Amino acid sequence: MSEGYTRDPSRVDKALREKGIVVVMARDYARNALDVVNTIQAIYEAGYVAEVTFRIPEGIVREAMVELRKRRAETVKTRPGDPMLLGVGSIINPRELEDAIEMGFDMIVGPDSGMGGCREPIEFVRRVRAAKVFGVPGSFSPSEFSYFLEREDGLEPDGIKIFNASIYGPSGLGALLAPYQRDRHKGKLIMPTGGVNLKTGAGFQEQISKRGFFPVLGMSSPLELVLERKKPGDPDTLRESLQKFREEFKPYQPA
């Protein structure tokens, strides 16, 4: 990364725990690189962590990252305590993982292990650690979740995504996590994605928190006006949509 920027997973961990929400940018939110740049900028200014996805054509993402890396480097100087962080999701195979690392992303998220049928699932963790990237592989079943949570080799990922969380719902996700409630797992970052929105978000936060884990919600709800108005990348619509979400979302507050 020619901008002189050094990736640091602890920087991402801090931001996720402070902000609590990752705004996921799927294919319909970008027609071109400028749409990606404008959306990531708006999400950052709204106080959330952004996750572009490889559902958007990779060429568009790669072009956008040229500008986004520059903006990130600038925020490290102007806002060192809260710099822009660049996340990417929907990584489904080793080639995409390596491309995401090479592009300069701070955080990489997968709907599964990100290895497809090509490598052992734990290879995801090895690769992101070597690159100093915050890694969040996905799981759904108890076996998949336990695979990443219970490691004797020290290769626990930075966080674990639960996808598709809509199938569980908040109470179902709580039931999935319940058997794994241990002091040693207290505060482990759990990221439910799929079916997480304005109405369900607080419920997911509550169920995860009550099992001793730390909730970070992955959702596209903060961008809903963009789709309603069919205005991807429009700065005014993005700001309005994100502000509307912030005003309406009522996060879980422990008693």
N, C-alpha and C positions, 0 to 999 in steps of 0.2 A: 504494500500500500504506500504509494509515493507521497501521500499527504503527511507522512511522519506520525501517523496515528498508531497506537499500540492497543490491541484488544485486551480486555480484562474482564473475565467472567464475573468477578466480584462486583464490578460496576453495574452489570446487568442485573445481578441478584438484588442489589440495593434498590435499583429503580423499580423492579417488579414488585418488591415488597412495599415500597412507598406508594406506588400508583395502583397496583392491584388489578389492572385491566390491560389486556393486550387487544388492540383493535386490528382485526384480521381483514386483509384486503384481498378479496377474491377476484376472479377474472372480470366480472362485470363492472368493476370499479376503475378500469384503466383501458383506454383505447391506444395509448401511446406512452412514451417515457415521461412526457410532461405531466400527464395525469398522475402517474406514480409519484413523481417528485412533489407535486402540489398536495397530494393526499398525505404523504408521509410528513410533510412540513406542517400541515394542519393538525394532524394527530399529535405531533410533538408539541405544538403550541397550545393544544388543549390539555396537555398534561398527562398523556397516555403513552404507552409503548406501542410502536407500530410493527405489524407483521405483514409484509408483502408476501405473496405466495407464488410458487412456480406453476400454479394454474394459469397465471398470466404468462404469455409467451416469453421464453427465457431471453430472447433478444431484446425485448422491451425492458425487462428487468435489468439486464446488463447495461444498456444505454443509460437508464435512470441512475444507476449506481455511480456513474462517473460524476454526476452533479451532487448526488447525495453524500458521497464520501467527502467532497469539498465542504459541504455544509456542516457535516458532522465535525470535521476538523476545526472549523471556525467556532462551533459551539463549545468545544473543549477549551478554547481560549476565553470566550465571552461568558460562558455559563459552566465553569468547571465542576460545579456541584450537581449539575443536571444537564449533561450534554445530550445531544440527539443520539439515540441508539437505533441501530438498524437490524430488524429481525426478518427472517424469512421462514415460510412454512410450506407444507405440502411437499416436503422432500421425500422421495419414495425409492431412491436407489443410490448406490455409491457414486455414480457419475454426477448426479445432481448434488450430492453432498459435497463432493470435491469442487464443483463449480461454485457453490454457495460460499465455501471457504475462500476460494480464490477471488471472488467478487468483493470480499471484505465485510461480510455480515458479522454482527456481534452475537446474534442469537440464531440458532437453527432449530426448527421444530418439525417433527414428522407425525403423520397420522398413525404410524406404526414404528418399527425399528429403523426405517430408512434404508434398510439393506436389501429389501425384496427377498428373492431367493438366491442372492449372489454371495452373501457373507453371513457369518454368525451375527445375531442381533447386537451383541455387545461391542462389535467393531465400530458402531456408531459412536459410542462413548470414547473409545480409544482415539478416533480420528478428531473429534471436536476438542478433546483435551489437548492433543498435540498441537492444535492450531490456536489454543487459548480462546475458544468460542464457547459460549454458554449453550449447552445442548439439552433439548427436551424431546426425547423420543416418545412415541405414543404407545398406549396399551388399551385394551378393552376388557379382557377376561382376567379373573384372579391369577391365573398362571402367568399371563403376560405382565401383569402389574408386579407380582412377586419376583419375577425374573430380574427386573430392574431395581426393585427396592431392597431385596435381600441378597447382597453380594459379599462373598468372603474374600474377593480379590481387590476390594476397594474401588471398583469401577462403577459406583452408583452415579447415575446421571445427575445433572444440576437440578432437574425437575422432571416430573413425569406427566405427560399429557394423557387425559382420558378422552378417547374419541371412539364412537360418537356418543357424547353424553346425553343426547336427546333420548336415546333408548333406555337409559337408566332413569332419567329425571333426578331431581335433587335427593329424594329419599332413597332411591335405588342406588345412587352413587354412595350415599352414606352407608348403606348396607354392604357395598363392595369394600369400602375402606375399613369397616369396623373390625374385622379379624386381624388387621395389621396395626392396630393402635398399640404402640410401644413407646416408652420414653425415648429410646434411641432414634425413633423416627419423628419425634416432635419437631414441628416447624418445617418438615420436608415440603417442598413446593409442589403443589398439585394443580394442573391446568386443565379444567374441563372445557371442552370445545364441542360445538354442535348442539343446538337447542338451548344455548345460553343466551339470554336476552334481557331486555328491560324487566320482564315479569319474573323470570326464573333465576336471575343472577343472584339475588340475595339468598334464595333458598340453597343454591349450590354453595355459596360462601358459608352459610350456617352449617350445613352437613359436613363439609370438609373441616371447618374449624373445630367442630365438636368431636371429631375423631383425632384431633391433635395435629393435623397437617395444616399447611398454609395455603389458602386459596388464591390463585391468580386466574381470572376469568378470560377466556379467549372468545371473542365475539365480534360480529359485524354490525350489531345493532346501532352503535354510535354513528354509522354511515347511512342509516336507512333513508334519509331524505335524498341522498344522491341517487339511489335507485328509483325512488318514487318519482322524482323529477327528470330522471334520465339525463343527469348532468355530471358525469364522471369528471373528476379533476377540476371542477369549478370552485374557486377559492371561497366565494361567498356562500355557496350551498354547503360546502364542507364545514365552514365555521358555524353556520346555523345548525346543521345537523349535530355536530359534536356538542355545541352548547345546549341544545335541546335535550340530548341524552344526559348531560351532566346535571341539568336542573331536575329531570324526572326520575333518574335512577336513585333509589334509596338502598344503600348497601346495608348488609347485615351488621348490627351493632350488638356485641355480646352484652348480656345483662350485667 
